[in-house]
């Protein structure tokens, strides 16, 4: 998910029946003894031996919502409001008497030498104090009259008065918002900087490129862009990481092809890592990738492309994740090397998920020249909108919550009394594979003598990261020096890698020779992974150099068709894509047969977190997951349907019927917010290839009527609130209701029920969802004040019957679910409100303790888009039970005011 994703879709509203029912749960668990602790700390789940402190809440002092932090050379924290100012904090030491020693906070306005006016600089999503300077990654394009727009700035104190008085723009960056410029990080040797930006940030002109400088989409799957208009800013290179000198004068592009990583870090060996996101609207689609931990070497490419054309992690010209985490919104990511933590956590990387409120400890194991990783839930809370974090100079872990103007807080986590394990983590020696990879990386960026001879043998190395580094090294050498060597290569693995490089760097004049070379490889003698690499070589030649003539296409079809269908879904995806693209005989028939029978195999996308474990942690995003899991779309079939949307020749009437009927069924599946839109665009693309006389028939057969009903997003088809927005509180809202609710607008009340997304989970008179109870009779039982309290403060009263239980596991981490039953050995829980019949057992002996969650499934604030009149119309609609003839509505006899309690 993107950082601080807009609160717009698949939210849960008005679990009023749940909240107000009062029915007791027969399986109620004993609560642990309550301790006199800060309620902000009591919601945190920590590993044994760790302590947490809530230090400060910026919102209580009208200082915004903080999303970035750093520590200066005097041990003070500098933090930034996402939409405002910089602040400097002096924080009392661990163990200090906080009744006497308070945290000190000052706002930083720059007094420029020679200028009588103070200027503000802020709007930062990245801060770093280094080289006696504060580096600020400004993320703001909103006010074009302000000199301080998105880019990397350096602030300095030139007269030693402890105030910044000089500001220098080091690099202007085009991009802003939640996918704009993000963090700035000190290099491991403390001599330079690294910066990271999301996929709405254009790559500026660089002095050097360790990877590619000629990005293309490089995917022959029909391009369908996000139907909701996302991912249209940068079309090819995605998010990126650059290496920068301390003066900001030399910029070196290190890696690209990310979606929206917020932060980066280094381990003790000096290798770089980041935590990348994906679009949660793509849940259930074949191109969706879980949020993931990536090892980022020199020249790394990670395959983000818009819409359908995102690269598979299997493509050899991009690199895979070392850990697929699951769903979430990655934010901060940093090393524990300097923490006063046990060795296990000093060696870990800490990854923040904003959506579900989890700090993951990521444990690395060396695997050849790269790594494998394991994840552990380190700290979590619900809600806990994690933004930025660091290990402070005192060895404690500091973190911020907030973002998107949400309530913001500063916390500190430390182990024991914070006086143990104080030595930094020792540097880790490199193994032989890592030494080879780094030697190859010395040839990245510029032509260098000896590069081809050194790198060529490593094109067939068994280590994927070494093969990648070798090909990148060769691509940086003049293609004239290695083209003939590539075309004459006899080793199949080396030849495949060389043709991939040639497709990327050569020109179309060698297209036929390149295809002839790789069709000479004995396909059946290759492993599955090698076959995938070879198919990728074919695809890149077709995309970069163009379609060959009929004779060469026939040669390709004769070579690949006997291998299709294959035994694996991944191979079948690539074979279907290439064979349909070149109009190979029987490609449509074979692909249609797979479309009818394909089932999903997600072993290559296994995640550390179980999707169902996340549902109850955050209703805003969890219910989107729950909705999908209730009727999961068939991703493999969706891929085949997308491939076939471009096929023009080779259809029979029967195959056309079967193909378009598949779409009708597909519209009944539950996916992310864009699922229906993607499927519908593929359908419309395919309809362009049918005879005009048959268009109406196939349009109806393929489910056009289902789309017209608003299945893509019911709220988008309805009247929207006029506003202005109101931060509704109970006394204010109750006063509005008490002023009289008569002569209301029925249609507007019904529309507000939908756009506030009550309808996603609740039905009135048969219209709406069935996740929550039917609200048709709500008005006969409850007053307006009852309704407003349940809507505005949903966590204030939660029925035992519908509350969730937190199960703390002995091995670390926790599981959240609604307790259904228990016996001597197991707890049985339900985690998906959309599929309550799906249960899970938790072994009792694995559980350390349990606790009833004090967070409601319903998200507060969902009526804040409504003005007073719109709120009245909504309350009238609820009171009437959706009865348009009720006297509460205009042109009817006024009803007496509902009695207040």
C-alpha positions in Angstrom: 0.0 0.0 0.0 1.1 3.6 -0.5 2.2 5.7 2.4 -0.8 7.3 4.2 -3.2 5.9 1.6 -6.4 8.0 1.1 -9.2 6.9 3.3 -11.7 6.2 0.6 -12.6 2.6 0.0 -14.0 -0.6 1.5 -14.3 1.0 5.0 -16.5 -0.5 7.7 -19.2 1.7 9.1 -21.8 1.5 11.8 -21.4 -1.8 13.5 -24.3 -0.4 15.6 -26.0 -3.7 16.3 -22.6 -5.2 17.3 -21.7 -2.3 19.5 -25.1 -1.8 21.1 -26.3 -5.4 21.4 -25.0 -6.1 24.9 -25.1 -9.9 24.5 -22.5 -11.7 26.6 -19.9 -14.0 25.0 -20.0 -17.5 26.4 -16.3 -17.9 25.7 -15.1 -14.7 27.5 -11.5 -14.9 28.5 -10.1 -13.5 31.7 -8.4 -10.1 31.4 -4.8 -9.7 32.7 -4.4 -7.4 35.7 -4.7 -3.8 34.8 -1.6 -1.7 35.4 -1.5 2.1 36.0 0.2 2.9 32.7 -0.3 5.5 30.0 -3.2 4.3 27.8 -1.1 5.0 24.7 1.5 2.6 26.0 -0.9 0.0 27.2 -2.1 -0.7 23.7 1.4 -1.7 22.5 2.5 -5.3 22.2 6.2 -5.7 23.0 8.6 -8.6 23.2 9.5 -9.8 26.7 12.0 -7.6 28.5 11.3 -4.5 26.4 9.7 -1.3 27.8 7.9 1.6 26.0 7.3 5.2 26.9 5.0 7.7 25.3 7.0 10.9 25.2 5.0 13.5 23.4 1.9 14.2 21.3 2.3 17.0 18.8 -1.4 17.3 18.1 -2.1 18.4 21.7 0.1 21.4 21.0 -1.2 22.2 17.5 2.1 21.1 15.9 0.6 18.8 13.2 1.2 15.2 12.4 4.9 14.2 12.4 6.4 11.9 9.7 10.2 12.3 9.8 12.9 12.5 12.4 16.7 12.6 13.0 19.1 13.3 15.8 21.6 16.2 15.7 25.2 16.3 17.1 23.9 17.3 20.5 21.5 14.3 20.9 18.4 16.4 20.2 15.7 15.2 17.9 14.5 17.1 14.9 11.1 16.2 13.6 8.8 17.4 10.8 5.1 17.8 10.4 4.0 16.2 7.1 2.2 19.5 6.1 4.2 22.0 8.1 7.1 23.0 10.3 10.3 21.6 11.7 10.7 21.1 15.4 13.7 20.4 17.7 13.2 18.4 20.8 15.3 17.9 23.9 14.2 14.6 25.4 14.8 13.6 29.1 17.1 10.5 29.5 15.6 7.1 30.2 14.9 6.9 34.0 14.6 10.7 34.4 11.9 12.0 36.7 9.4 13.3 34.2 7.5 15.2 36.8 10.6 17.5 37.1 12.3 17.1 33.7 10.0 17.8 30.8 10.5 17.3 27.1 11.4 20.7 25.4 10.2 21.5 21.9 11.0 24.5 19.8 9.8 25.4 16.3 12.6 25.9 13.8 12.3 29.0 11.6 15.3 30.0 9.6 16.8 33.5 10.1 18.9 34.0 7.0 22.0 36.0 7.5 21.4 39.5 6.1 17.6 39.1 5.9 15.2 40.5 8.5 12.5 38.0 7.7 12.2 34.4 9.1 11.4 31.7 6.6 9.8 28.4 7.1 11.1 25.1 5.7 9.3 21.8 6.4 6.9 19.5 4.6 9.6 17.0 4.9 9.4 13.2 4.6 13.1 12.8 5.2 15.5 14.4 7.6 19.2 13.7 8.3 21.7 15.5 10.5 25.2 15.0 9.1 28.3 17.0 8.2 27.2 19.8 10.6 24.1 20.2 8.5 20.5 19.3 8.5 19.4 17.7 5.2 15.8 18.1 4.5 13.9 16.2 1.8 11.0 18.6 1.1 7.9 17.0 -0.3 5.6 19.7 -1.5 4.5 21.1 -4.9 1.3 22.7 -3.7 2.4 26.4 -3.6 4.3 27.2 -6.8 5.1 30.7 -5.5 7.2 29.4 -2.7 10.9 28.8 -3.4 10.9 25.9 -1.1 9.4 23.2 -3.3 10.2 19.5 -3.5 13.8 18.6 -3.4 16.9 18.0 -1.2 17.9 21.0 0.9 20.8 21.6 3.2 20.4 23.8 6.3 23.5 25.2 8.1 24.4 27.3 11.1 27.1 29.6 9.9 27.5 31.8 12.9 27.4 29.1 15.6 24.3 30.5 17.4 22.6 27.1 17.4 20.1 28.3 14.8 20.1 27.5 11.1 20.7 30.6 9.0 21.6 29.2 5.6 19.5 27.1 3.3 20.8 25.6 0.0 18.8 23.7 -2.6 21.0 20.7 -3.6 18.6 19.2 -6.1 15.1 20.1 -7.3 13.0 17.0 -7.6 9.8 16.8 -9.6 7.2 14.9 -7.5 5.3 15.3 -4.3 2.8 13.6 -2.0 2.7 10.1 -0.7 4.7 8.8 -3.7 7.1 11.7 -3.8 10.6 12.3 -2.4 11.1 10.4 0.8 14.1 9.7 3.1 17.8 10.8 3.1 20.2 8.4 4.8 23.9 8.5 5.8 26.2 6.1 4.0 27.8 3.3 6.0 31.2 4.9 5.8 29.6 8.3 6.9 31.1 10.1 3.9 28.1 10.6 1.7 24.3 10.3 1.5 21.6 8.2 -0.1 18.1 9.4 -1.1 15.0 7.5 -2.0 11.8 8.5 -3.8 8.5 6.9 -4.8 7.1 6.3 -8.2 5.5 9.7 -8.7 9.0 11.3 -8.6 10.8 11.7 -11.9 14.5 10.7 -12.0 16.5 13.9 -12.4 19.5 14.0 -14.7 22.3 12.0 -13.0 26.0 12.2 -13.2 26.2 8.4 -13.4 23.9 5.4 -13.8 24.8 2.2 -12.1 21.9 0.5 -13.7 19.8 1.4 -16.7 19.3 4.9 -18.2 16.9 3.8 -21.0 13.9 2.5 -19.1 11.0 0.9 -21.0 7.9 -0.9 -20.0 9.4 -4.2 -21.4 6.2 -6.2 -21.1 4.1 -7.5 -24.1 1.1 -8.2 -21.9 -1.6 -5.7 -23.0 -1.1 -2.5 -21.0 -4.2 -1.6 -19.0 -3.6 1.3 -16.7 -5.2 1.5 -13.3 -8.9 2.2 -14.0 -9.0 4.6 -11.0 -6.3 6.8 -12.5 -3.4 5.8 -10.3 0.2 5.1 -11.4 0.1 7.6 -14.3 2.9 9.9 -13.3 6.1 8.0 -14.1 5.5 5.4 -16.7 8.7 3.4 -16.8 11.3 3.7 -14.1 9.2 3.7 -10.9 10.7 4.6 -7.5 14.5 5.0 -7.2 17.6 5.4 -5.0 20.5 7.7 -5.6 23.9 8.1 -4.0 24.9 11.7 -3.3 28.0 13.4 -2.1 27.7 15.7 1.0 27.7 18.9 -1.1 25.0 17.5 -3.3 27.1 18.1 -6.4 27.5 14.5 -7.7 24.4 12.3 -8.1 24.7 8.6 -9.0 21.6 6.5 -9.7 21.9 3.2 -7.8 18.6 1.4 -8.4 15.1 1.8 -9.7 11.9 -0.1 -10.5 10.3 0.3 -7.0 6.8 1.3 -6.4 6.9 3.4 -3.3 9.7 2.6 -0.8 9.8 5.2 2.0 13.2 4.4 3.5 16.4 2.5 3.1 19.1 1.1 5.5 22.3 -0.9 5.6 23.4 -4.0 7.5 26.7 -4.5 9.2 28.3 -5.8 5.9 27.4 -2.5 4.2 24.7 -4.0 1.9 21.6 -1.9 1.2 18.0 -2.9 1.8 14.6 -1.2 1.4 10.9 -2.0 2.2 8.7 -1.6 -0.9 5.0 -1.4 -1.3 2.4 -2.4 -3.8 -1.1 -1.1 -4.7 -3.7 -2.6 -2.4 -6.3 -1.9 -5.0 -4.7 -4.7 -7.0 -5.5 -7.4 -4.5 -6.5 -10.6 -6.3 -4.9 -9.6 -9.6 -2.1 -11.6 -11.2 0.3 -8.6 -11.2 -0.1 -7.9 -7.5 3.0 -8.3 -5.4 3.0 -8.3 -1.6 4.9 -5.6 0.3 8.4 -6.8 0.4 11.9 -6.5 1.8 14.5 -6.0 -1.0 18.3 -6.4 -1.0 19.4 -3.5 -3.3 22.7 -4.0 -5.0 24.4 -1.7 -7.5 22.3 -1.3 -10.6 19.3 -3.1 -9.1 16.1 -3.2 -11.1 12.9 -4.2 -9.2 10.3 -4.3 -12.0 7.6 -1.8 -11.1 5.7 -0.7 -14.2 2.2 0.8 -14.4 -1.0 -1.3 -14.4 -0.9 -4.8 -15.9 2.7 -4.5 -17.0 4.4 -4.9 -13.6 7.2 -7.4 -14.0 7.1 -10.8 -12.5 9.7 -11.4 -9.7 10.9 -14.3 -11.9 12.1 -12.1 -14.7 15.9 -12.3 -14.8 16.4 -8.7 -15.6 14.9 -7.7 -12.2 15.7 -8.9 -8.7 13.3 -10.7 -6.4 12.4 -9.8 -2.8 14.3 -11.6 0.0 11.1 -11.6 2.1 7.5 -11.1 1.0 5.8 -9.6 4.0 2.1 -9.4 3.0 -0.2 -6.4 2.9 0.5 -3.0 4.4 2.0 0.4 3.9 5.8 0.5 4.3 7.2 3.5 5.9 10.4 3.7 8.1 13.2 1.1 7.7 16.4 1.1 9.7 19.1 -1.1 11.3 19.3 -2.0 14.9 23.1 -2.1 14.9 23.6 0.6 17.5 20.6 -0.4 19.7 21.2 -1.5 23.3 19.2 -4.6 22.4 20.0 -8.4 22.7 22.2 -9.6 19.8 19.2 -11.0 17.9 17.7 -7.5 17.5 21.0 -5.6 17.1 21.4 -7.7 13.9 17.9 -7.1 12.7 16.4 -4.5 10.4 13.2 -2.8 11.6 10.4 -2.3 9.1 7.4 -0.1 9.8 3.9 -0.8 8.5 1.6 2.3 8.7 -1.7 0.6 7.8 -1.7 -2.2 10.4 0.5 -0.7 13.1 3.3 -3.3 13.1 7.1 -2.9 13.5 8.7 -6.0 12.0 12.1 -7.2 13.0 13.7 -8.6 9.9 16.4 -11.2 10.5 18.9 -11.8 7.7 20.7 -15.0 6.7 23.5 -14.8 4.1 22.5 -16.8 0.9 25.3 -16.8 -1.6 25.9 -13.2 -2.7 22.6 -12.1 -1.3 20.3 -12.9 1.6 17.3 -14.8 2.8 15.2 -13.2 5.5 12.8 -14.1 8.3 10.2 -11.8 9.8 9.0 -11.3 13.4 6.4 -9.0 14.8 8.4 -6.8 17.2 6.0 -4.0 18.3 2.4 -3.6 17.3 -0.7 -1.7 18.3 -4.1 -1.0 16.9 -4.3 1.7 15.8 -0.6 2.6 15.5 0.0 4.7 12.3 3.8 4.3 12.2 5.6 6.9 10.2 9.3 7.2 11.0 11.8 5.7 13.5 15.5 5.5 14.4 17.8 4.1 17.0 18.8 7.1 19.1 22.2 8.1 20.4 21.2 6.5 23.7 20.6 3.1 22.1 16.8 3.2 22.4 14.4 2.8 19.5 12.3 6.0 18.9 9.3 6.0 16.6 6.6 8.4 15.5 2.9 7.8 14.6 0.7 10.1 12.5 0.7 11.1 8.9 -2.2 12.4 6.9 -3.1 14.7 9.7 -3.9 11.8 12.0 -3.2 12.0 15.7 0.6 11.9 16.2 2.8 10.7 19.0 6.4 10.1 19.8 7.4 6.8 21.6 10.6 5.3 23.0 11.3 1.5 23.2 14.2 0.2 25.2 15.4 -3.1 26.6 15.7 -3.7 30.4 17.4 -0.6 31.9 19.1 0.3 28.5 22.5 -0.3 30.0 23.3 -3.7 28.5 24.6 -4.7 25.0 26.0 -1.2 24.4 28.7 -2.1 21.9 27.9 -1.5 18.2 27.5 -4.6 16.0 30.8 -5.8 14.7 31.4 -5.6 10.9 30.6 -8.9 9.1 33.2 -10.4 6.8 32.1 -11.1 3.2 31.9 -14.6 1.7 33.3 -15.5 -1.7 30.1 -14.9 -3.6 29.6 -11.5 -2.1 33.2 -10.6 -3.1 32.5 -11.7 -6.7 29.3 -9.6 -6.8 31.0 -6.5 -5.5 33.9 -6.9 -7.9 31.4 -7.1 -10.8 29.7 -4.0 -9.5 32.9 -2.0 -9.9 32.3 -2.3 -13.7 28.8 -0.7 -13.4 28.2 2.8 -14.6 30.9 3.5 -17.1 32.9 1.6 -19.8 36.0 0.1 -18.2 38.8 -2.0 -19.7 38.6 -5.7 -18.9 34.9 -5.6 -17.9 33.7 -7.9 -20.7 36.4 -10.6 -20.2 35.9 -10.5 -16.4 32.1 -10.5 -16.4 31.3 -12.9 -19.2 32.0 -16.2 -17.4 29.7 -15.1 -14.5 26.6 -14.8 -16.8 26.0 -18.5 -16.1 26.9 -18.5 -12.4 24.4 -20.4 -10.2 23.9 -17.3 -8.0 21.1 -15.1 -9.5 22.5 -11.8 -8.0 25.9 -12.6 -9.5 24.4 -13.3 -13.0 22.5 -10.0 -12.7 25.6 -8.0 -11.7 27.6 -9.6 -14.6 25.0 -8.7 -17.2 24.7 -5.1 -16.0 28.5 -4.8 -16.1 28.5 -6.0 -19.8 25.6 -3.7 -20.7 27.7 -0.7 -19.6 30.3 -1.5 -22.2 30.0 -0.4 -25.8 27.6 -2.9 -27.5 29.9 -3.1 -30.5 32.5 -4.8 -28.4 30.3 -7.7 -27.3 27.4 -8.1 -29.8 29.1 -10.7 -32.0 30.3 -12.5 -28.9 26.8 -12.7 -27.7 25.4 -14.0 -31.0 28.1 -16.7 -31.3 27.8 -17.9 -27.7 27.1 -21.7 -27.4 26.4 -22.1 -23.7 22.6 -21.9 -23.3 22.6 -20.0 -20.0 25.2 -17.6 -21.0 23.5 -17.1 -24.4 20.2 -16.4 -22.8 21.7 -13.7 -20.5 23.7 -12.2 -23.4 20.6 -11.9 -25.6 18.7 -10.2 -22.8 21.5 -7.7 -22.7 21.6 -7.3 -26.4 17.8 -6.8 -26.6 18.2 -3.9 -24.1 21.2 -2.3 -25.7 21.3 -3.4 -29.3 19.1 -2.3 -32.2 16.5 -3.9 -34.4 19.0 -4.8 -37.2 20.0 -7.9 -35.2 16.5 -9.0 -34.3 16.3 -12.0 -36.5 19.8 -13.1 -35.6 19.0 -12.9 -31.9 15.9 -15.0 -32.3 17.7 -17.5 -34.5 20.4 -17.8 -31.8 18.1 -18.6 -28.9 15.9 -20.9 -30.9 19.0 -23.1 -31.3 18.9 -23.8 -27.5 17.6 -27.3 -26.5 14.6 -26.1 -24.6 13.8 -29.5 -23.0 17.2 -29.7 -21.4 16.7 -26.5 -19.4 15.4 -26.3 -15.9 12.1 -24.4 -15.2 14.0 -21.3 -14.1 16.2 -21.4 -17.2 13.2 -21.8 -19.4 11.6 -18.7 -17.8 14.8 -16.8 -18.5 14.8 -17.9 -22.1 11.1 -16.9 -22.6 12.0 -13.5 -21.1 14.7 -13.2 -23.7 12.2 -13.8 -26.5 9.8 -11.2 -24.9 12.5 -8.5 -24.7 13.6 -9.0 -28.3 9.9 -8.7 -29.4 9.3 -5.6 -27.2 12.5 -3.7 -27.8 13.3 -4.7 -31.4 9.8 -5.3 -32.8 7.8 -8.2 -34.3 9.8 -10.2 -36.8 8.6 -11.2 -40.3 6.3 -14.2 -41.0 9.1 -16.7 -41.4 10.8 -15.9 -38.1 7.5 -15.8 -36.3 6.8 -19.3 -37.7 10.2 -20.4 -36.5 9.4 -19.1 -33.0 6.0 -20.7 -32.9 7.4 -24.1 -34.0 10.0 -23.9 -31.3 7.8 -22.9 -28.4 4.4 -24.4 -29.2 5.3 -28.0 -28.2 6.2 -26.8 -24.7 2.8 -25.2 -24.2 1.0 -25.9 -21.9 3.7 -26.4 -19.4 3.5 -27.9 -15.9 3.8 -24.6 -13.9 1.6 -21.5 -13.9 4.6 -19.2 -14.2 5.8 -20.9 -17.4 2.3 -20.9 -18.8 1.9 -17.2 -18.2 5.1 -16.5 -20.3 4.3 -19.0 -23.0 0.7 -17.8 -23.4 1.9 -14.2 -23.6 4.6 -14.8 -26.3 2.6 -17.3 -28.4 -0.6 -15.1 -28.5 1.5 -12.1 -29.3 3.0 -13.7 -32.4 -0.3 -15.3 -33.5 1.0 -18.8 -33.1 -1.3 -21.6 -34.4 -3.5 -23.1 -31.6 -2.4 -20.5 -29.1 -6.0 -19.3 -28.5 -7.3 -22.9 -28.2 -4.6 -23.9 -25.7 -5.0 -20.7 -23.7 -8.8 -21.0 -23.6 -8.4 -24.6 -22.2 -6.2 -23.3 -19.4 -8.6 -20.4 -18.8 -11.4 -22.9 -18.1 -9.4 -25.0 -15.7 -6.5 -23.0 -14.1 -6.1 -22.9 -10.4 -3.7 -20.6 -8.5 -0.4 -21.6 -7.2 1.1 -18.8 -4.9 4.1 -20.6 -3.6 6.4 -18.0 -5.3 4.5 -15.3 -3.5 4.2 -16.8 0.0 4.1 -14.1 2.6 5.5 -13.9 6.2 2.1 -12.5 7.4 -1.1 -14.3 6.9 -3.7 -12.0 5.3 -6.4 -13.1 7.7 -4.2 -12.0 10.6 -4.4 -8.4 9.4 -8.2 -8.1 9.0 -9.1 -7.0 12.5 -6.0 -4.8 13.1 -7.4 -1.9 10.9 -10.9 -1.8 9.6 -10.0 0.7 6.9 -7.7 -1.8 5.1 -8.5 -5.1 6.8 -12.1 -5.2 5.5 -10.7 -4.8 2.0 -8.7 -8.0 2.6 -11.7 -9.7 4.2 -13.9 -8.9 1.3 -11.4 -10.4 -1.2 -10.8 -13.5 0.9 -14.5 -14.2 1.0 -14.5 -14.9 -2.8 -10.9 -14.8 -4.0 -10.5 -14.0 -7.8 -8.7 -16.6 -9.9 -5.5 -14.7 -10.7 -4.2 -17.2 -13.2 -7.4 -17.1 -15.2 -7.4 -13.3 -15.1 -3.9 -13.4 -16.6 -5.1 -15.6 -19.5 -8.1 -13.4 -20.1 -5.9 -10.4 -20.2 -3.5 -12.1 -22.7 -6.4 -13.1 -24.9 -7.9 -9.6 -25.0 -5.4 -8.7 -27.7 -5.9 -11.8 -29.8 -7.6 -11.1 -33.2 -7.2 -14.3 -35.3 -7.9 -17.9 -34.6 -11.2 -17.7 -32.7 -14.1 -20.1 -33.2 -17.7 -19.1 -32.4 -17.6 -21.6 -29.4 -14.4 -20.2 -28.0 -15.7 -16.6 -28.3 -18.8 -17.7 -26.3 -16.7 -19.3 -23.6 -14.3 -16.4 -23.4 -16.9 -13.6 -23.0 -19.0 -15.7 -20.6 -15.9 -15.9 -18.3 -16.1 -12.1 -17.7 -19.7 -12.4 -16.5 -18.5 -14.8 -13.8 -15.4 -12.8 -13.0 -17.5 -9.8 -12.1 -18.9 -11.8 -9.1 -15.4 -12.2 -7.5 -14.2 -10.0 -4.7 -10.9 -8.2 -5.4 -9.2 -5.0 -4.5 -10.7 -1.6 -5.4 -9.5 -1.8 -9.0 -10.2 -5.5 -9.7 -13.5 -4.9 -11.5 -12.1 -2.0 -13.4 -9.1 -4.0 -14.8 -11.4 -6.9 -15.8 -13.8 -4.6 -17.5 -11.1 -2.8 -19.4 -9.8 -6.2 -20.7 -13.3 -7.1 -21.7 -13.8 -3.8 -23.6 -10.4 -4.3 -25.3 -11.5 -7.8 -26.4 -14.8 -6.5 -27.7 -13.0 -4.3 -30.1 -11.9 -7.5 -31.9 -15.4 -8.8 -32.6 -17.6 -8.1 -35.6 -19.8 -5.0 -35.2 -22.8 -7.2 -35.9 -22.0 -9.3 -32.8 -20.9 -6.6 -30.5 -24.2 -6.1 -28.7 -24.5 -9.9 -28.1 -21.0 -10.3 -26.7 -21.3 -7.1 -24.7 -24.4 -8.5 -22.9 -23.0 -12.0 -22.5 -19.8 -10.6 -20.9 -21.7 -8.9 -18.1 -22.1 -5.3 -19.2 -25.3 -5.1 -17.2 -23.4 -6.0 -14.0 -20.9 -3.2 -14.5 -23.6 -0.7 -15.2 -25.1 -1.5 -11.8 -22.1 0.2 -10.3 -20.2 -2.9 -9.3 -16.8 -1.1 -9.6 -17.5 1.4 -6.8 -21.1 2.0 -5.7 -20.1 5.2 -3.9 -18.5 6.8 -6.9 -21.9 6.6 -8.8 -23.7 8.5 -6.1 -24.2 12.1 -5.1 -21.2 13.3 -3.0 -21.3 15.4 0.1 -21.2 19.2 -0.3 -19.4 19.7 3.0 -17.6 21.6 4.3 -16.0 18.8 6.3 -16.7 18.8 10.0 -14.7 17.1 12.8 -17.8 15.9 14.5 -17.8 15.5 18.2 -20.7 14.0 20.2 -21.9 17.3 21.9 -21.8 19.2 18.6 -23.5 16.4 16.6 -26.1 15.9 19.3 -26.9 19.6 19.3 -27.5 19.4 15.5 -29.9 16.5 16.1 -31.7 18.2 19.0 -32.3 21.3 16.8 -34.9 19.2 15.0 -34.9 16.6 12.3 -38.0 17.3 10.1 -38.7 17.8 6.4 -35.6 16.0 5.5 -34.4 14.9 2.0 -34.9 11.1 1.6 -32.7 10.7 -1.5 -29.9 12.7 0.0 -30.1 10.7 3.3 -29.9 7.5 1.2 -26.9 8.9 -0.7 -25.1 9.8 2.5 -25.6 6.3 3.8 -23.8 5.1 0.8 -21.0 7.7 0.5 -20.2 7.3 4.2 -19.8 3.6 3.3 -22.4 2.3 5.8 -23.8 0.4 2.9 -20.7 -1.6 2.4 -21.5 -3.6 5.5 -25.1 -2.9 6.5 -28.4 -3.3 4.7 -31.6 -1.2 5.0 -34.7 -2.7 3.4 -32.6 -5.3 1.6 -30.1 -2.9 0.1 -26.4 -3.1 1.2 -23.9 -5.5 2.6 -24.4 -8.3 5.1 -21.2 -8.1 7.1 -23.0 -6.2 9.9 -26.5 -6.4 11.2 -29.5 -5.1 9.2 -30.3 -1.6 10.3 -33.9 -1.4 9.1 -35.3 -1.5 12.7 -32.5 0.7 14.2 -34.7 3.8 14.6 -37.3 1.9 16.7 -34.7 1.1 19.4 -32.2 3.9 19.6 -32.1 7.6 20.0 -30.2 10.0 17.8 -27.6 10.4 20.5 -27.2 6.6 20.8 -26.6 6.5 17.0 -24.1 9.4 17.1 -22.1 8.0 20.0 -21.8 4.6 18.3 -20.7 6.3 15.0 -18.3 8.9 16.5 -16.8 6.9 19.3 -17.1 3.3 18.2 -14.5 1.9 20.6 -16.2 3.4 23.7 -18.6 0.4 24.1 -17.9 -2.9 22.4 -20.2 -5.9 23.1 -18.4 -9.0 24.4 -20.2 -10.9 21.7 -18.5 -9.1 18.9 -15.2 -8.0 20.5 -11.9 -9.4 19.3 -9.3 -11.2 21.4 -5.5 -10.7 21.2 -3.6 -14.0 21.5 0.1 -13.3 22.5 2.3 -16.1 21.3 5.2 -17.5 23.2 7.4 -17.5 20.1 6.7 -13.7 19.7 4.0 -11.8 17.9 0.3 -12.0 18.2 -2.9 -13.2 16.5 -6.2 -11.2 16.5 -9.6 -12.8 16.0 -13.1 -13.3 17.4 -13.2 -16.3 19.8 -15.8 -18.8 18.6 -15.1 -21.7 20.9 -12.3 -23.4 22.9 -11.5 -26.8 24.3 -8.6 -28.2 26.3 -6.1 -27.9 23.5 -7.2 -25.2 21.1 -8.8 -21.8 20.8 -11.0 -21.5 17.7 -11.3 -18.1 16.2 -12.9 -16.3 13.2 -10.9 -13.5 11.5 -12.9 -12.6 8.5 -16.3 -10.8 8.9 -17.1 -11.5 5.3 -16.5 -15.2 5.8 -17.3 -16.0 9.5 -17.6 -19.7 8.7 -13.9 -19.8 8.0 -12.2 -20.6 11.3 -8.6 -21.1 12.6 -7.3 -23.1 15.6 -4.6 -21.7 17.9 -2.9 -24.2 20.1 -3.3 -23.2 23.7 0.2 -24.3 24.7 1.6 -21.8 22.2 -0.2 -18.9 23.8 1.5 -16.8 26.4 -1.6 -14.7 27.4 -4.8 -13.3 26.0 -6.4 -9.9 26.1 -9.7 -8.5 24.9 -9.1 -5.9 22.2 -10.4 -2.4 23.1 -10.5 -1.3 19.4 -13.8 -1.5 17.5 -14.0 -2.8 14.0 -15.7 0.4 13.0 -13.4 3.3 12.0 -14.2 6.7 13.6 -14.7 9.8 11.6 -16.6 8.4 8.6 -19.3 11.1 8.8 -16.7 14.0 8.9 -17.3 14.7 5.2 -20.9 15.7 6.0 -22.2 19.1 6.9 -25.0 19.7 9.4 -27.8 19.3 6.9 -26.3 16.2 5.4 -25.9 14.7 8.8 -29.5 15.3 9.5 -30.5 13.6 6.3 -28.4 10.6 7.2 -29.9 10.4 10.7 -33.4 10.7 9.2 -32.7 7.8 6.8 -31.5 5.7 9.7 -34.5 6.6 11.9 -37.0 5.9 9.2 -35.4 2.5 8.4 -35.2 3.6 4.7 -38.9 4.3 4.4 -39.4 7.1 1.9 -43.0 7.6 3.1 -42.0 8.3 6.7 -43.3 11.6 7.9 -39.8 12.7 8.8 -39.2 13.5 5.1 -40.3 16.6 3.2 -44.0 16.9 2.0 -45.0 14.5 4.8 -46.5 15.3 8.2 -43.7 16.2 10.6 -43.0 13.6 13.2 -42.4 14.5 16.9 -38.7 14.7 17.9 -37.2 11.4 19.0 -36.8 11.4 22.7 -33.2 12.0 23.9 -31.6 9.8 26.5 
